[in-house]
Amino acid sequence: MRITCPLCGERDRREFNVKGAALDRPGEGADQDAWHTYVNLRQNPAGVLAELWYHEMGCGSWLTVTRNTVTHEILKVELASQTEMGGAA
Ligand SMILES: [Zn+2]
């Protein structure tokens, strides 16, 4: 599988580490249940999923990679800081 980093171009997936589904981070003051869900619960769907990937052996950017978990087709790659999911503090 190859991933096109917005900064580095097309690279082998072994340059990246996947960190799981790109979920909406709970806001400041969110309750314990919201944090428990964010940190521990994953749905692992078969199909299209947005995931966080780290370009460890490249530019060091966090990416939001939207891919089909069945076919491994990559539909979109964006800098996580520029997506709604990765932009929350
Ligand atoms: Zn990169």
PDB file of the backbone (N, CA, C, O) and the ligand in Angstrom, with CONECT records:
HET     ZN  A 101       1
ATOM      1  N   MET A   1       0.850  -1.178   0.000  1.00  0.00           N
ATOM      2  CA  MET A   1       0.000   0.000   0.000  1.00  0.00           C
ATOM      3  C   MET A   1       0.896   1.242   0.000  1.00  0.00           C
ATOM      4  O   MET A   1       1.916   1.282   0.688  1.00  0.00           O
ATOM      5  N   ARG A   2       0.512   2.229  -0.762  1.00  0.00           N
ATOM      6  CA  ARG A   2       1.274   3.474  -0.827  1.00  0.00           C
ATOM      7  C   ARG A   2       0.374   4.632  -0.401  1.00  0.00           C
ATOM      8  O   ARG A   2      -0.812   4.674  -0.729  1.00  0.00           O
ATOM      9  N   ILE A   3       0.961   5.556   0.328  1.00  0.00           N
ATOM     10  CA  ILE A   3       0.241   6.712   0.845  1.00  0.00           C
ATOM     11  C   ILE A   3       0.892   7.964   0.287  1.00  0.00           C
ATOM     12  O   ILE A   3       2.115   8.106   0.321  1.00  0.00           O
ATOM     13  N   THR A   4       0.074   8.871  -0.226  1.00  0.00           N
ATOM     14  CA  THR A   4       0.592  10.129  -0.755  1.00  0.00           C
ATOM     15  C   THR A   4       0.527  11.192   0.335  1.00  0.00           C
ATOM     16  O   THR A   4      -0.530  11.768   0.592  1.00  0.00           O
ATOM     17  N   CYS A   5       1.660  11.443   0.967  1.00  0.00           N
ATOM     18  CA  CYS A   5       1.752  12.489   1.986  1.00  0.00           C
ATOM     19  C   CYS A   5       1.618  13.843   1.286  1.00  0.00           C
ATOM     20  O   CYS A   5       2.253  14.058   0.254  1.00  0.00           O
ATOM     21  N   PRO A   6       0.807  14.759   1.822  1.00  0.00           N
ATOM     22  CA  PRO A   6       0.660  16.079   1.184  1.00  0.00           C
ATOM     23  C   PRO A   6       1.979  16.850   1.096  1.00  0.00           C
ATOM     24  O   PRO A   6       2.130  17.716   0.235  1.00  0.00           O
ATOM     25  N   LEU A   7       2.931  16.545   1.978  1.00  0.00           N
ATOM     26  CA  LEU A   7       4.205  17.271   1.977  1.00  0.00           C
ATOM     27  C   LEU A   7       5.323  16.529   1.258  1.00  0.00           C
ATOM     28  O   LEU A   7       6.190  17.163   0.656  1.00  0.00           O
ATOM     29  N   CYS A   8       5.323  15.196   1.308  1.00  0.00           N
ATOM     30  CA  CYS A   8       6.443  14.402   0.789  1.00  0.00           C
ATOM     31  C   CYS A   8       6.148  13.699  -0.525  1.00  0.00           C
ATOM     32  O   CYS A   8       7.075  13.293  -1.225  1.00  0.00           O
ATOM     33  N   GLY A   9       4.877  13.548  -0.874  1.00  0.00           N
ATOM     34  CA  GLY A   9       4.533  12.799  -2.071  1.00  0.00           C
ATOM     35  C   GLY A   9       4.256  11.341  -1.741  1.00  0.00           C
ATOM     36  O   GLY A   9       4.086  10.975  -0.578  1.00  0.00           O
ATOM     37  N   GLU A  10       4.212  10.510  -2.787  1.00  0.00           N
ATOM     38  CA  GLU A  10       3.850   9.110  -2.614  1.00  0.00           C
ATOM     39  C   GLU A  10       4.974   8.335  -1.929  1.00  0.00           C
ATOM     40  O   GLU A  10       6.131   8.401  -2.345  1.00  0.00           O
ATOM     41  N   ARG A  11       4.617   7.595  -0.865  1.00  0.00           N
ATOM     42  CA  ARG A  11       5.590   6.835  -0.082  1.00  0.00           C
ATOM     43  C   ARG A  11       5.012   5.471   0.271  1.00  0.00           C
ATOM     44  O   ARG A  11       3.796   5.280   0.278  1.00  0.00           O
ATOM     45  N   ASP A  12       5.907   4.518   0.566  1.00  0.00           N
ATOM     46  CA  ASP A  12       5.482   3.195   1.013  1.00  0.00           C
ATOM     47  C   ASP A  12       4.849   3.310   2.395  1.00  0.00           C
ATOM     48  O   ASP A  12       5.268   4.139   3.204  1.00  0.00           O
ATOM     49  N   ARG A  13       3.845   2.485   2.669  1.00  0.00           N
ATOM     50  CA  ARG A  13       3.132   2.585   3.951  1.00  0.00           C
ATOM     51  C   ARG A  13       4.043   2.262   5.134  1.00  0.00           C
ATOM     52  O   ARG A  13       3.721   2.634   6.262  1.00  0.00           O
ATOM     53  N   ARG A  14       5.173   1.581   4.914  1.00  0.00           N
ATOM     54  CA  ARG A  14       6.080   1.252   6.012  1.00  0.00           C
ATOM     55  C   ARG A  14       6.775   2.486   6.575  1.00  0.00           C
ATOM     56  O   ARG A  14       7.402   2.404   7.631  1.00  0.00           O
ATOM     57  N   GLU A  15       6.677   3.635   5.891  1.00  0.00           N
ATOM     58  CA  GLU A  15       7.210   4.876   6.457  1.00  0.00           C
ATOM     59  C   GLU A  15       6.260   5.477   7.494  1.00  0.00           C
ATOM     60  O   GLU A  15       6.617   6.428   8.189  1.00  0.00           O
ATOM     61  N   PHE A  16       5.059   4.926   7.594  1.00  0.00           N
ATOM     62  CA  PHE A  16       4.012   5.524   8.430  1.00  0.00           C
ATOM     63  C   PHE A  16       3.625   4.578   9.561  1.00  0.00           C
ATOM     64  O   PHE A  16       3.780   3.362   9.449  1.00  0.00           O
ATOM     65  N   ASN A  17       3.127   5.140  10.634  1.00  0.00           N
ATOM     66  CA  ASN A  17       2.493   4.369  11.707  1.00  0.00           C
ATOM     67  C   ASN A  17       1.033   4.771  11.776  1.00  0.00           C
ATOM     68  O   ASN A  17       0.706   5.958  11.807  1.00  0.00           O
ATOM     69  N   VAL A  18       0.155   3.773  11.799  1.00  0.00           N
ATOM     70  CA  VAL A  18      -1.267   4.061  11.929  1.00  0.00           C
ATOM     71  C   VAL A  18      -1.615   4.099  13.404  1.00  0.00           C
ATOM     72  O   VAL A  18      -1.176   3.251  14.180  1.00  0.00           O
ATOM     73  N   LYS A  19      -2.403   5.085  13.780  1.00  0.00           N
ATOM     74  CA  LYS A  19      -2.780   5.262  15.189  1.00  0.00           C
ATOM     75  C   LYS A  19      -4.265   5.029  15.420  1.00  0.00           C
ATOM     76  O   LYS A  19      -4.772   5.303  16.507  1.00  0.00           O
ATOM     77  N   GLY A  20      -4.964   4.528  14.412  1.00  0.00           N
ATOM     78  CA  GLY A  20      -6.377   4.192  14.602  1.00  0.00           C
ATOM     79  C   GLY A  20      -7.316   5.241  14.056  1.00  0.00           C
ATOM     80  O   GLY A  20      -6.901   6.213  13.426  1.00  0.00           O
ATOM     81  N   ALA A  21      -8.581   5.021  14.310  1.00  0.00           N
ATOM     82  CA  ALA A  21      -9.638   5.869  13.760  1.00  0.00           C
ATOM     83  C   ALA A  21      -9.441   7.317  14.176  1.00  0.00           C
ATOM     84  O   ALA A  21      -9.083   7.602  15.319  1.00  0.00           O
ATOM     85  N   ALA A  22      -9.675   8.224  13.246  1.00  0.00           N
ATOM     86  CA  ALA A  22      -9.580   9.654  13.517  1.00  0.00           C
ATOM     87  C   ALA A  22     -10.922  10.118  14.072  1.00  0.00           C
ATOM     88  O   ALA A  22     -11.830  10.476  13.322  1.00  0.00           O
ATOM     89  N   LEU A  23     -11.029  10.105  15.389  1.00  0.00           N
ATOM     90  CA  LEU A  23     -12.286  10.447  16.049  1.00  0.00           C
ATOM     91  C   LEU A  23     -12.281  11.909  16.459  1.00  0.00           C
ATOM     92  O   LEU A  23     -11.228  12.532  16.597  1.00  0.00           O
ATOM     93  N   ASP A  24     -13.477  12.440  16.648  1.00  0.00           N
ATOM     94  CA  ASP A  24     -13.589  13.804  17.164  1.00  0.00           C
ATOM     95  C   ASP A  24     -13.183  13.810  18.637  1.00  0.00           C
ATOM     96  O   ASP A  24     -13.770  13.106  19.458  1.00  0.00           O
ATOM     97  N   ARG A  25     -12.176  14.611  18.953  1.00  0.00           N
ATOM     98  CA  ARG A  25     -11.691  14.691  20.336  1.00  0.00           C
ATOM     99  C   ARG A  25     -12.716  15.442  21.188  1.00  0.00           C
ATOM    100  O   ARG A  25     -13.249  16.464  20.757  1.00  0.00           O
ATOM    101  N   PRO A  26     -12.998  14.932  22.411  1.00  0.00           N
ATOM    102  CA  PRO A  26     -13.939  15.643  23.284  1.00  0.00           C
ATOM    103  C   PRO A  26     -13.436  17.046  23.610  1.00  0.00           C
ATOM    104  O   PRO A  26     -12.231  17.278  23.714  1.00  0.00           O
ATOM    105  N   GLY A  27     -14.342  17.945  23.763  1.00  0.00           N
ATOM    106  CA  GLY A  27     -13.993  19.320  24.067  1.00  0.00           C
ATOM    107  C   GLY A  27     -13.599  19.492  25.520  1.00  0.00           C
ATOM    108  O   GLY A  27     -13.750  18.584  26.337  1.00  0.00           O
ATOM    109  N   GLU A  28     -13.084  20.691  25.828  1.00  0.00           N
ATOM    110  CA  GLU A  28     -12.712  21.003  27.199  1.00  0.00           C
ATOM    111  C   GLU A  28     -13.952  20.888  28.086  1.00  0.00           C
ATOM    112  O   GLU A  28     -15.016  21.402  27.740  1.00  0.00           O
ATOM    113  N   GLY A  29     -13.814  20.223  29.216  1.00  0.00           N
ATOM    114  CA  GLY A  29     -14.941  20.070  30.127  1.00  0.00           C
ATOM    115  C   GLY A  29     -15.839  18.888  29.804  1.00  0.00           C
ATOM    116  O   GLY A  29     -16.882  18.712  30.434  1.00  0.00           O
ATOM    117  N   ALA A  30     -15.446  18.070  28.821  1.00  0.00           N
ATOM    118  CA  ALA A  30     -16.252  16.892  28.487  1.00  0.00           C
ATOM    119  C   ALA A  30     -16.230  15.915  29.669  1.00  0.00           C
ATOM    120  O   ALA A  30     -15.258  15.859  30.422  1.00  0.00           O
ATOM    121  N   ASP A  31     -17.305  15.156  29.817  1.00  0.00           N
ATOM    122  CA  ASP A  31     -17.376  14.258  30.973  1.00  0.00           C
ATOM    123  C   ASP A  31     -16.544  12.989  30.750  1.00  0.00           C
ATOM    124  O   ASP A  31     -16.015  12.744  29.666  1.00  0.00           O
ATOM    125  N   GLN A  32     -16.452  12.202  31.810  1.00  0.00           N
ATOM    126  CA  GLN A  32     -15.614  10.999  31.806  1.00  0.00           C
ATOM    127  C   GLN A  32     -16.075   9.997  30.748  1.00  0.00           C
ATOM    128  O   GLN A  32     -15.244   9.336  30.126  1.00  0.00           O
ATOM    129  N   ASP A  33     -17.374   9.876  30.539  1.00  0.00           N
ATOM    130  CA  ASP A  33     -17.888   8.923  29.552  1.00  0.00           C
ATOM    131  C   ASP A  33     -17.419   9.298  28.140  1.00  0.00           C
ATOM    132  O   ASP A  33     -17.073   8.425  27.345  1.00  0.00           O
ATOM    133  N   ALA A  34     -17.409  10.585  27.839  1.00  0.00           N
ATOM    134  CA  ALA A  34     -16.962  11.031  26.519  1.00  0.00           C
ATOM    135  C   ALA A  34     -15.486  10.685  26.309  1.00  0.00           C
ATOM    136  O   ALA A  34     -15.101  10.249  25.224  1.00  0.00           O
ATOM    137  N   TRP A  35     -14.663  10.878  27.339  1.00  0.00           N
ATOM    138  CA  TRP A  35     -13.236  10.542  27.234  1.00  0.00           C
ATOM    139  C   TRP A  35     -13.016   9.044  27.155  1.00  0.00           C
ATOM    140  O   TRP A  35     -12.156   8.573  26.410  1.00  0.00           O
ATOM    141  N   HIS A  36     -13.798   8.292  27.928  1.00  0.00           N
ATOM    142  CA  HIS A  36     -13.696   6.819  27.868  1.00  0.00           C
ATOM    143  C   HIS A  36     -13.986   6.340  26.447  1.00  0.00           C
ATOM    144  O   HIS A  36     -13.255   5.510  25.907  1.00  0.00           O
ATOM    145  N   THR A  37     -15.040   6.856  25.852  1.00  0.00           N
ATOM    146  CA  THR A  37     -15.401   6.468  24.491  1.00  0.00           C
ATOM    147  C   THR A  37     -14.297   6.855  23.515  1.00  0.00           C
ATOM    148  O   THR A  37     -13.932   6.064  22.645  1.00  0.00           O
ATOM    149  N   TYR A  38     -13.769   8.053  23.653  1.00  0.00           N
ATOM    150  CA  TYR A  38     -12.727   8.543  22.741  1.00  0.00           C
ATOM    151  C   TYR A  38     -11.446   7.716  22.834  1.00  0.00           C
ATOM    152  O   TYR A  38     -10.830   7.397  21.817  1.00  0.00           O
ATOM    153  N   VAL A  39     -11.054   7.374  24.051  1.00  0.00           N
ATOM    154  CA  VAL A  39      -9.768   6.697  24.259  1.00  0.00           C
ATOM    155  C   VAL A  39      -9.862   5.191  24.030  1.00  0.00           C
ATOM    156  O   VAL A  39      -8.936   4.593  23.483  1.00  0.00           O
ATOM    157  N   ASN A  40     -10.960   4.575  24.438  1.00  0.00           N
ATOM    158  CA  ASN A  40     -10.993   3.108  24.508  1.00  0.00           C
ATOM    159  C   ASN A  40     -11.885   2.394  23.504  1.00  0.00           C
ATOM    160  O   ASN A  40     -11.618   1.238  23.176  1.00  0.00           O
ATOM    161  N   LEU A  41     -12.916   3.027  23.014  1.00  0.00           N
ATOM    162  CA  LEU A  41     -13.888   2.293  22.206  1.00  0.00           C
ATOM    163  C   LEU A  41     -13.648   2.528  20.714  1.00  0.00           C
ATOM    164  O   LEU A  41     -13.515   3.668  20.269  1.00  0.00           O
ATOM    165  N   ARG A  42     -13.596   1.449  19.957  1.00  0.00           N
ATOM    166  CA  ARG A  42     -13.418   1.527  18.505  1.00  0.00           C
ATOM    167  C   ARG A  42     -14.460   0.638  17.836  1.00  0.00           C
ATOM    168  O   ARG A  42     -14.786  -0.435  18.342  1.00  0.00           O
ATOM    169  N   GLN A  43     -14.973   1.082  16.711  1.00  0.00           N
ATOM    170  CA  GLN A  43     -15.985   0.307  16.006  1.00  0.00           C
ATOM    171  C   GLN A  43     -15.379  -0.620  14.963  1.00  0.00           C
ATOM    172  O   GLN A  43     -15.980  -1.640  14.627  1.00  0.00           O
ATOM    173  N   ASN A  44     -14.203  -0.288  14.444  1.00  0.00           N
ATOM    174  CA  ASN A  44     -13.505  -1.124  13.462  1.00  0.00           C
ATOM    175  C   ASN A  44     -14.411  -1.566  12.313  1.00  0.00           C
ATOM    176  O   ASN A  44     -14.534  -2.763  12.052  1.00  0.00           O
ATOM    177  N   PRO A  45     -15.036  -0.630  11.633  1.00  0.00           N
ATOM    178  CA  PRO A  45     -15.973  -1.007  10.565  1.00  0.00           C
ATOM    179  C   PRO A  45     -15.261  -1.561   9.330  1.00  0.00           C
ATOM    180  O   PRO A  45     -14.108  -1.230   9.052  1.00  0.00           O
ATOM    181  N   ALA A  46     -15.975  -2.402   8.608  1.00  0.00           N
ATOM    182  CA  ALA A  46     -15.493  -2.872   7.306  1.00  0.00           C
ATOM    183  C   ALA A  46     -16.016  -1.894   6.272  1.00  0.00           C
ATOM    184  O   ALA A  46     -17.218  -1.838   6.015  1.00  0.00           O
ATOM    185  N   GLY A  47     -15.112  -1.121   5.676  1.00  0.00           N
ATOM    186  CA  GLY A  47     -15.533  -0.124   4.689  1.00  0.00           C
ATOM    187  C   GLY A  47     -14.728   1.143   4.862  1.00  0.00           C
ATOM    188  O   GLY A  47     -13.586   1.103   5.320  1.00  0.00           O
ATOM    189  N   VAL A  48     -15.318   2.266   4.498  1.00  0.00           N
ATOM    190  CA  VAL A  48     -14.614   3.550   4.508  1.00  0.00           C
ATOM    191  C   VAL A  48     -14.433   4.043   5.942  1.00  0.00           C
ATOM    192  O   VAL A  48     -15.380   4.091   6.727  1.00  0.00           O
ATOM    193  N   LEU A  49     -13.197   4.405   6.259  1.00  0.00           N
ATOM    194  CA  LEU A  49     -12.863   4.851   7.611  1.00  0.00           C
ATOM    195  C   LEU A  49     -11.777   5.920   7.519  1.00  0.00           C
ATOM    196  O   LEU A  49     -10.830   5.781   6.745  1.00  0.00           O
ATOM    197  N   ALA A  50     -11.913   6.982   8.304  1.00  0.00           N
ATOM    198  CA  ALA A  50     -10.856   7.995   8.420  1.00  0.00           C
ATOM    199  C   ALA A  50      -9.949   7.597   9.580  1.00  0.00           C
ATOM    200  O   ALA A  50     -10.422   7.352  10.690  1.00  0.00           O
ATOM    201  N   GLU A  51      -8.637   7.534   9.317  1.00  0.00           N
ATOM    202  CA  GLU A  51      -7.680   7.111  10.335  1.00  0.00           C
ATOM    203  C   GLU A  51      -6.579   8.161  10.469  1.00  0.00           C
ATOM    204  O   GLU A  51      -6.295   8.921   9.543  1.00  0.00           O
ATOM    205  N   LEU A  52      -5.972   8.173  11.655  1.00  0.00           N
ATOM    206  CA  LEU A  52      -4.798   9.015  11.872  1.00  0.00           C
ATOM    207  C   LEU A  52      -3.549   8.197  11.569  1.00  0.00           C
ATOM    208  O   LEU A  52      -3.378   7.096  12.092  1.00  0.00           O
ATOM    209  N   TRP A  53      -2.686   8.734  10.730  1.00  0.00           N
ATOM    210  CA  TRP A  53      -1.395   8.111  10.405  1.00  0.00           C
ATOM    211  C   TRP A  53      -0.306   9.134  10.686  1.00  0.00           C
ATOM    212  O   TRP A  53      -0.491  10.335  10.488  1.00  0.00           O
ATOM    213  N   TYR A  54       0.843   8.631  11.155  1.00  0.00           N
ATOM    214  CA  TYR A  54       1.982   9.475  11.484  1.00  0.00           C
ATOM    215  C   TYR A  54       3.104   9.173  10.500  1.00  0.00           C
ATOM    216  O   TYR A  54       3.509   8.018  10.368  1.00  0.00           O
ATOM    217  N   HIS A  55       3.608  10.173   9.818  1.00  0.00           N
ATOM    218  CA  HIS A  55       4.683   9.955   8.849  1.00  0.00           C
ATOM    219  C   HIS A  55       6.016   9.951   9.583  1.00  0.00           C
ATOM    220  O   HIS A  55       6.787  10.909   9.534  1.00  0.00           O
ATOM    221  N   GLU A  56       6.255   8.840  10.262  1.00  0.00           N
ATOM    222  CA  GLU A  56       7.401   8.713  11.156  1.00  0.00           C
ATOM    223  C   GLU A  56       8.737   8.806  10.430  1.00  0.00           C
ATOM    224  O   GLU A  56       9.662   9.450  10.923  1.00  0.00           O
ATOM    225  N   MET A  57       8.850   8.171   9.265  1.00  0.00           N
ATOM    226  CA  MET A  57      10.132   8.150   8.548  1.00  0.00           C
ATOM    227  C   MET A  57      10.150   9.184   7.427  1.00  0.00           C
ATOM    228  O   MET A  57      10.888   9.052   6.450  1.00  0.00           O
ATOM    229  N   GLY A  58       9.325  10.210   7.587  1.00  0.00           N
ATOM    230  CA  GLY A  58       9.273  11.279   6.603  1.00  0.00           C
ATOM    231  C   GLY A  58       9.274  12.617   7.309  1.00  0.00           C
ATOM    232  O   GLY A  58      10.200  12.945   8.051  1.00  0.00           O
ATOM    233  N   CYS A  59       8.230  13.379   7.072  1.00  0.00           N
ATOM    234  CA  CYS A  59       8.173  14.751   7.567  1.00  0.00           C
ATOM    235  C   CYS A  59       7.685  14.875   9.003  1.00  0.00           C
ATOM    236  O   CYS A  59       7.729  15.964   9.575  1.00  0.00           O
ATOM    237  N   GLY A  60       7.214  13.765   9.604  1.00  0.00           N
ATOM    238  CA  GLY A  60       6.738  13.833  10.983  1.00  0.00           C
ATOM    239  C   GLY A  60       5.351  14.431  11.113  1.00  0.00           C
ATOM    240  O   GLY A  60       4.954  14.844  12.203  1.00  0.00           O
ATOM    241  N   SER A  61       4.617  14.482  10.030  1.00  0.00           N
ATOM    242  CA  SER A  61       3.262  15.046  10.077  1.00  0.00           C
ATOM    243  C   SER A  61       2.236  13.985  10.465  1.00  0.00           C
ATOM    244  O   SER A  61       2.390  12.803  10.159  1.00  0.00           O
ATOM    245  N   TRP A  62       1.186  14.440  11.146  1.00  0.00           N
ATOM    246  CA  TRP A  62       0.002  13.619  11.381  1.00  0.00           C
ATOM    247  C   TRP A  62      -0.928  13.813  10.202  1.00  0.00           C
ATOM    248  O   TRP A  62      -1.211  14.939   9.792  1.00  0.00           O
ATOM    249  N   LEU A  63      -1.402  12.698   9.662  1.00  0.00           N
ATOM    250  CA  LEU A  63      -2.268  12.737   8.490  1.00  0.00           C
ATOM    251  C   LEU A  63      -3.608  12.097   8.814  1.00  0.00           C
ATOM    252  O   LEU A  63      -3.679  11.159   9.609  1.00  0.00           O
ATOM    253  N   THR A  64      -4.652  12.594   8.209  1.00  0.00           N
ATOM    254  CA  THR A  64      -5.940  11.918   8.227  1.00  0.00           C
ATOM    255  C   THR A  64      -6.071  11.209   6.892  1.00  0.00           C
ATOM    256  O   THR A  64      -6.205  11.844   5.846  1.00  0.00           O
ATOM    257  N   VAL A  65      -6.029   9.872   6.942  1.00  0.00           N
ATOM    258  CA  VAL A  65      -6.096   9.044   5.744  1.00  0.00           C
ATOM    259  C   VAL A  65      -7.475   8.387   5.712  1.00  0.00           C
ATOM    260  O   VAL A  65      -7.840   7.639   6.619  1.00  0.00           O
ATOM    261  N   THR A  66      -8.219   8.672   4.676  1.00  0.00           N
ATOM    262  CA  THR A  66      -9.527   8.045   4.495  1.00  0.00           C
ATOM    263  C   THR A  66      -9.350   6.891   3.532  1.00  0.00           C
ATOM    264  O   THR A  66      -8.978   7.081   2.374  1.00  0.00           O
ATOM    265  N   ARG A  67      -9.624   5.682   4.027  1.00  0.00           N
ATOM    266  CA  ARG A  67      -9.413   4.506   3.184  1.00  0.00           C
ATOM    267  C   ARG A  67     -10.518   3.493   3.398  1.00  0.00           C
ATOM    268  O   ARG A  67     -11.251   3.537   4.386  1.00  0.00           O
ATOM    269  N   ASN A  68     -10.618   2.580   2.447  1.00  0.00           N
ATOM    270  CA  ASN A  68     -11.557   1.472   2.549  1.00  0.00           C
ATOM    271  C   ASN A  68     -10.808   0.324   3.225  1.00  0.00           C
ATOM    272  O   ASN A  68      -9.833  -0.188   2.675  1.00  0.00           O
ATOM    273  N   THR A  69     -11.255  -0.080   4.406  1.00  0.00           N
ATOM    274  CA  THR A  69     -10.544  -1.104   5.170  1.00  0.00           C
ATOM    275  C   THR A  69     -10.695  -2.498   4.558  1.00  0.00           C
ATOM    276  O   THR A  69      -9.991  -3.424   4.959  1.00  0.00           O
ATOM    277  N   VAL A  70     -11.590  -2.655   3.607  1.00  0.00           N
ATOM    278  CA  VAL A  70     -11.771  -3.945   2.933  1.00  0.00           C
ATOM    279  C   VAL A  70     -10.826  -4.052   1.737  1.00  0.00           C
ATOM    280  O   VAL A  70     -10.136  -5.058   1.567  1.00  0.00           O
ATOM    281  N   THR A  71     -10.804  -3.007   0.914  1.00  0.00           N
ATOM    282  CA  THR A  71     -10.008  -3.050  -0.320  1.00  0.00           C
ATOM    283  C   THR A  71      -8.642  -2.375  -0.157  1.00  0.00           C
ATOM    284  O   THR A  71      -7.762  -2.547  -1.001  1.00  0.00           O
ATOM    285  N   HIS A  72      -8.460  -1.604   0.933  1.00  0.00           N
ATOM    286  CA  HIS A  72      -7.252  -0.810   1.207  1.00  0.00           C
ATOM    287  C   HIS A  72      -7.091   0.348   0.214  1.00  0.00           C
ATOM    288  O   HIS A  72      -6.036   0.981   0.172  1.00  0.00           O
ATOM    289  N   GLU A  73      -8.114   0.624  -0.572  1.00  0.00           N
ATOM    290  CA  GLU A  73      -8.063   1.791  -1.464  1.00  0.00           C
ATOM    291  C   GLU A  73      -8.042   3.058  -0.616  1.00  0.00           C
ATOM    292  O   GLU A  73      -8.853   3.219   0.296  1.00  0.00           O
ATOM    293  N   ILE A  74      -7.111   3.951  -0.924  1.00  0.00           N
ATOM    294  CA  ILE A  74      -7.024   5.225  -0.221  1.00  0.00           C
ATOM    295  C   ILE A  74      -7.812   6.270  -0.993  1.00  0.00           C
ATOM    296  O   ILE A  74      -7.563   6.508  -2.175  1.00  0.00           O
ATOM    297  N   LEU A  75      -8.762   6.886  -0.311  1.00  0.00           N
ATOM    298  CA  LEU A  75      -9.668   7.827  -0.965  1.00  0.00           C
ATOM    299  C   LEU A  75      -9.212   9.275  -0.797  1.00  0.00           C
ATOM    300  O   LEU A  75      -9.450  10.108  -1.671  1.00  0.00           O
ATOM    301  N   LYS A  76      -8.546   9.579   0.345  1.00  0.00           N
ATOM    302  CA  LYS A  76      -8.146  10.967   0.591  1.00  0.00           C
ATOM    303  C   LYS A  76      -7.056  10.985   1.655  1.00  0.00           C
ATOM    304  O   LYS A  76      -7.095  10.195   2.599  1.00  0.00           O
ATOM    305  N   VAL A  77      -6.078  11.886   1.506  1.00  0.00           N
ATOM    306  CA  VAL A  77      -5.041  12.087   2.519  1.00  0.00           C
ATOM    307  C   VAL A  77      -4.928  13.590   2.757  1.00  0.00           C
ATOM    308  O   VAL A  77      -4.737  14.366   1.822  1.00  0.00           O
ATOM    309  N   GLU A  78      -5.048  13.985   4.019  1.00  0.00           N
ATOM    310  CA  GLU A  78      -4.941  15.398   4.376  1.00  0.00           C
ATOM    311  C   GLU A  78      -4.063  15.537   5.613  1.00  0.00           C
ATOM    312  O   GLU A  78      -3.930  14.589   6.388  1.00  0.00           O
ATOM    313  N   LEU A  79      -3.471  16.696   5.802  1.00  0.00           N
ATOM    314  CA  LEU A  79      -2.800  16.985   7.056  1.00  0.00           C
ATOM    315  C   LEU A  79      -3.851  17.017   8.151  1.00  0.00           C
ATOM    316  O   LEU A  79      -4.876  17.683   8.008  1.00  0.00           O
ATOM    317  N   ALA A  80      -3.607  16.300   9.248  1.00  0.00           N
ATOM    318  CA  ALA A  80      -4.599  16.239  10.323  1.00  0.00           C
ATOM    319  C   ALA A  80      -4.896  17.624  10.888  1.00  0.00           C
ATOM    320  O   ALA A  80      -6.017  17.891  11.319  1.00  0.00           O
ATOM    321  N   SER A  81      -3.906  18.496  10.887  1.00  0.00           N
ATOM    322  CA  SER A  81      -4.118  19.845  11.422  1.00  0.00           C
ATOM    323  C   SER A  81      -5.079  20.661  10.567  1.00  0.00           C
ATOM    324  O   SER A  81      -5.594  21.688  11.009  1.00  0.00           O
ATOM    325  N   GLN A  82      -5.318  20.204   9.347  1.00  0.00           N
ATOM    326  CA  GLN A  82      -6.217  20.931   8.457  1.00  0.00           C
ATOM    327  C   GLN A  82      -7.562  20.261   8.293  1.00  0.00           C
ATOM    328  O   GLN A  82      -8.380  20.697   7.483  1.00  0.00           O
ATOM    329  N   THR A  83      -7.802  19.196   9.057  1.00  0.00           N
ATOM    330  CA  THR A  83      -9.097  18.529   9.007  1.00  0.00           C
ATOM    331  C   THR A  83      -9.836  18.796  10.302  1.00  0.00           C
ATOM    332  O   THR A  83      -9.226  19.140  11.315  1.00  0.00           O
ATOM    333  N   GLU A  84     -11.119  18.643  10.270  1.00  0.00           N
ATOM    334  CA  GLU A  84     -11.943  18.900  11.446  1.00  0.00           C
ATOM    335  C   GLU A  84     -11.537  17.976  12.595  1.00  0.00           C
ATOM    336  O   GLU A  84     -11.487  18.393  13.752  1.00  0.00           O
ATOM    337  N   MET A  85     -11.248  16.711  12.261  1.00  0.00           N
ATOM    338  CA  MET A  85     -10.959  15.727  13.304  1.00  0.00           C
ATOM    339  C   MET A  85      -9.630  15.989  13.975  1.00  0.00           C
ATOM    340  O   MET A  85      -9.495  15.790  15.183  1.00  0.00           O
ATOM    341  N   GLY A  86      -8.629  16.441  13.200  1.00  0.00           N
ATOM    342  CA  GLY A  86      -7.314  16.620  13.778  1.00  0.00           C
ATOM    343  C   GLY A  86      -7.069  18.027  14.288  1.00  0.00           C
ATOM    344  O   GLY A  86      -6.027  18.299  14.883  1.00  0.00           O
ATOM    345  N   GLY A  87      -7.991  18.900  14.068  1.00  0.00           N
ATOM    346  CA  GLY A  87      -7.768  20.285  14.407  1.00  0.00           C
ATOM    347  C   GLY A  87      -8.192  20.672  15.802  1.00  0.00           C
ATOM    348  O   GLY A  87      -7.829  21.746  16.281  1.00  0.00           O
ATOM    349  N   ALA A  88      -8.967  19.807  16.477  1.00  0.00           N
ATOM    350  CA  ALA A  88      -9.443  20.155  17.810  1.00  0.00           C
ATOM    351  C   ALA A  88      -8.299  20.096  18.805  1.00  0.00           C
ATOM    352  O   ALA A  88      -7.431  19.229  18.703  1.00  0.00           O
ATOM    353  N   ALA A  89      -8.290  20.988  19.744  1.00  0.00           N
ATOM    354  CA  ALA A  89      -7.220  21.006  20.753  1.00  0.00           C
ATOM    355  C   ALA A  89      -7.627  20.247  21.995  1.00  0.00           C
ATOM    356  O   ALA A  89      -6.851  20.159  22.946  1.00  0.00           O
TER     357      ALA A  89
HETATM  358 ZN    ZN A 101       5.383  13.419   4.912  1.00  0.00          ZN2+
END
